Amino acid sequence: MKSTLRTVRLALAEPLRISRSTMAARDAVWLTVEHDGLRGHGEAVSSVYYGLGTETLVRLLTGVDLSRFPDPESALEALRAGRWPDGDVPPAVTAAVESALLDLAGKRAGVPVHRLLGTAAPPVAATARTIGITTPARAAAQARHLVANGFEIIKVKAGTPDPEDDIERVRVIRDAAPRARLLLDPNGAWSVAQADALLPRFAALGVEAVEQPLAPGDPDALGALAERAPLPVIADEDAVDLADVRRLAGRVHGVNVKLAKCGGVHAALRIREAIEGSGTELMLGCLTASTLGLAPAVHLADRARWADLDGHLLLAHDPWAGIGGADGVVRASGAPGLGIEEVAVREDVA
């Protein structure tokens, strides 16, 4: 199998502010794996939080050796069995390689990825759409626009220095979108005391669930908070991999699984199996990425209680298409592989 890389810049339609940073753009590295005239694609995006710069991603993806495998199916089997990749490979890199292999294997078999994963019908799911930390007037306008375009779920970023700003933003969004389901995400910005004081107020505003209210690193504190919280608590930064999730299963109401965080589709399926019957439910999340980066998770979207798969919708220009989402619903394609296609070429070759 032959592999090639391409690096592109993904600019956001507008800067996204969260409690710890503001982002206007990020780089994506596209991996293409070719075998017998067919191509499979995967994407890894740069992340300051996970310590993955563009040069690091290019170096790591260049070092992935697929030559030992006769075909993508055998490479996928080795990945599922934990025999590969070797060494300390970040989950985002593993997820990108797995995506390209799944895309290629699906095309070789003439079936979509979701069928390779055991689901007959193409998954369809309502996705949350994120409103970042912004002014109340801007937040209300965004909420009205989203519900007018079909969105049923809005995720509100929180964690400003003055929590009253967060309360006001949620209040105006609730007024602008009275029937929308609201999720809240402080990205670990609160202390235990703040969470205890604020969560009842957000619950009174109709917030459905909160992601990672406490700073990551103390899962016991997060579990204890979940026991007394007036709304469901979903772990995100404290639920990176399978070991993390096993520690939290049954103690929090949900875990936010991002393929770039856990290591890909099969890692996500192992997490889902680990929490089954525990009372902890699955949320499928994402990083800001293109349709190529989101597509593997969309093929799992029917297995989650919450879908937050809007990363491609935050871009000024998405160079891939095939999963929808602009109407509030993401859909896996029934076409072979990931079922997506590149619609434009914007290249800053690394």
N, C-alpha and C positions, 0 to 999 in steps of 0.2 A: 504494500500500500504506500502511496506517495502522499506526502503532506506539504501544504503551503500555508503561509501566513500573510495576513494583510492587516494593517493598523489604520483605524479611522477615528475621527473626532466626532463625538455625539454631543451636539449642543442642545441644551434645554430650551423650550419655548420661552421660559422665564426662570430666573434663579429660584431654586427651592431652598428655603431656610428651614432647618430643624434646630433642635436645642443645642447641638454641638457644632454646627457648621452651616455654611451656605454653599450650594453647588450650582454652577452655571453650565458646566460641561464635564465630560469625562471621556477617556479613550476606550475604545473597544478593539480587541485583537480577535480577528476572525481566523479560525482554523478550518481548512478544507482538506478532507481526506479523499483520495481518489483510488478506485479499484475497478478494473474491468470496464472502464469507460463511464462509470457513474461517480458522482461526487456527493459527499455528506459534509454538513457545515455545523460548526459550533462557535460560540462566542464567550470570551472572558472580558470583563470590564475592569478597569483600574479602580482601586479603592484605597483612599487614605486610611480609613478605619481598619481595614484588614491588612494594611501594609503592602499592598500590591500596586507598584507603579507600572507604567507601560513597559519600560525596559525589562523589568523583572518578569512580567508576563510573557514577553517575547522570548526571553532566554529560557524560561521554563517550558514553554510550548515547543520551542525548537529542540529542547532536549528529550521530548517524548519520542520514544523509539517504538514505532509500530511495525518495523521490518521483521520482527520475530514471529509475527502472526500471518498466516496465509490469507486471512479474510477478516472482515469486521466482526463476523459472528464469533469467531474464536477469541478475538480481542475482548469483546463484550463479556464472554463467558469467564475469561480470566479476571476481568474487572469485578464481576459479580461475586466470584469466588475469593476475592481478596488477594489473588496472586500477582496483581499488577494494578497500578503502577508501582515501581520500586522506589524506595527512599521517601524522603519528606516532600511530597508533592502537595501544594495547597489545594483545598477542596474546589476552589474556583477553576483551577486548571483541570482537575479530574472531571469536573462537570462539563467543561467545554469539549474535552476529548470524547467523553461519553455521548454528548449531543451529536457530534459529527459521526460517530460510529452508529448510533441509533438511526440517524437520518439516512446514512448509507445502507444499513441493513434493511430498513424499511423499503427503500427504493429497490434493492436487490430482490426482496420478496414480493414487491408489488403491493404492500399494505402500509397503512399509516402506523405511526409509532404507537398510538394507543392500543392497537391490536397486538403489537409485539408485547405490550405490557398487560394484556389480558382483558381489555375492555373492548367490546364489540362496537358500540355506537360512539361517534365522536363526542367527547366531553364538551359540555356547554355550562358556563357558570357566570353569574352576575359578579362583576369585580368591583371592589372599592376603587374610588378615585381620590387621590390625596390633595388636600389643601394645606399648603405650608404655613409657617408662621408669617402672618401678614396683617394688614390693617383690618379692622372690622368691616369697613365698607367694601374692601376688595374681597374679603372672605365671603360676605353675603352675596356679592355679585357672582362670584365663582360658583357658589352653591346653587343659585337660581339657574345659572347656565347649565350646570351639570344635570339637574333634575329635568330641565326642559329637553335635554338630549337623551334622557332615558336612564340615567344613573339612579340606582336605588340605594347604594351604599357610599357614604362619604367618610374618608379617614382624615381626621384633623390632627395636625402636628401641634404639640404643646411643649412646655418646658421653658417659657420665657422667664427672665429674672423676676418679674412681678406676676404671680399666678393669676391675679385678677385679669390680666390681659388674655390669658387662656380662657378663663370663664366667659369673658365678654365675646371672644371669637366664637366659641361654641354656641353661646346664646343667640348671636345674630345668624349663625348658620342654621340653627334649629328653627328660628323664625322664618328664614328664607326657604327652608326645605322641611316643612313640618312632618312629612311622611317618610323622609329618608332615614335609613338606618345609619347611625353614627358610631364610628370607632375612634378611639383617642390614642395618640402615640407620643408620649413625652421623651422617647428615646433615652430612658434611664436618668432623667434630669432631677427627679425628686428624692428627698429623704423619706424615711419611713413616716416621720411626723407629718410632712407635707402630704404624702399620699393618704394618710388616715384622715386628714382634714379636708382634702380636695375631692376625693372619690365620691362621697355622698352628694356633693354639690353637682358633680357631673352626672351622677346617676339620676338626680332630680331633673336634669335637662334632657334625659332620655338617651344618654350614651349607652350603647349596647355592650361594649367591652373596652378594656384598656390594655395596650401593649406595653410591656416593660416599663412600668412606672418608676422602678428603683434602679439605681446604678448597678450594672452587672458586676458579678463577682461574689455575691452572697445569695445563692439560690435558696438557702434556708429562710432568709428574711423575705424573699419573694413568695415562697410557699406559705409562710405564716400570714403575710398580707392577704394572699388569695383566700385564706380560710375565713377572714373577717370582712373582706371587701364587699360592698353592696352591689357590685357588678363583676362579671367575669374578668379574670386577669390572665393575659396571654404572655408567655415568656418569649422573648426574641433574642436579645444579645446574650442572655443566660442560657439559651438553648441552641448551641452551635452544632453539636454533633450527637450521635446516638448515645454516648455516655452521659452527656448533659441531660438529654431527654429522659433517660432512664432514672436519673436522680430526681427529676421533677414530675414524672408520671404519677397522676393521682393527687398531686399537690397543687397544681395550677389548673386552670380551666382550659387552657389551650397552649400550643407551641407553634410559633411562626417558623415554618420550614422554608428556607430559601435554598435553591439548588446550589448556588455559588457558595453558600455557607456550609452546607452539609456534605457536598461532594457529588451531587447529581441525582438523577431519577431513582436509581436503585437504592441509594442511601436514604432518600426520602421515603421509599416504600418500606425499608427496614424500620425507620422511625415510626411510620404509621402502624406497622405491626406491633411495635413495642408499646404503643400507648392504647392499643385496642382493648376496650373493656375497663380501662383505668379511670374513666371519667374525664380524662384530658383529651381534647379534640384537636384536630389538625387545622392549621391555617397555612395556606400556601402564599408566601410572599415573594418579593423580588427586589433586586437592585434596579436603579434606573439603567435601562439597557434597550437594545433594539428588539424588534419582533423576533429576530434570530435568538437572542438571549432568553426571551420569554417563552418561546414555543414549547420547549420540553416540559415546562411546568403546566402549560395549558393542557397537554395530553394527560395530566393527572388531576385536572381541576374538579372532576366529579367526585373525588375522594375526600374533599376537604369541606369543613363546615363554613370556613371563611376563605374567600379568594381575594387576594390583594395583588393583582397582576396587571398593574397599570403603568409599569416603568416605561414602556414604549410610547404611551400616550403623553408623557411629559416632554417628549423630544420636539424640537423645532421641525425636524425632518427625520422620519423613520425610513432608513434605506431598505427595509424588508417589509413584506406584507404577507397576510395569510391567517391572522388570528383574530382580527376584528378588535372590538373593545371600545370604539368611539361612541357606541350606543349604550355603553354600560355592561355589555356582555362579551366575554371572550369565548371563542369557539375553536376547537381543534379541527383541522381539516381532515377530510376523508381521503385526500390524495396520498400517494406513497411517501414514506418518510415523515419528516416534520410538516410537510405540506405548505411550505412557505417559499417565497421567491424574492430575489433581489430586484428592487424596482429602480434603483439609481446607484451610481458609483460616485462616492466621495472619498478620495484616497489621500491620506498622508502616510506614505509608506515608511515604515520604521526600518 
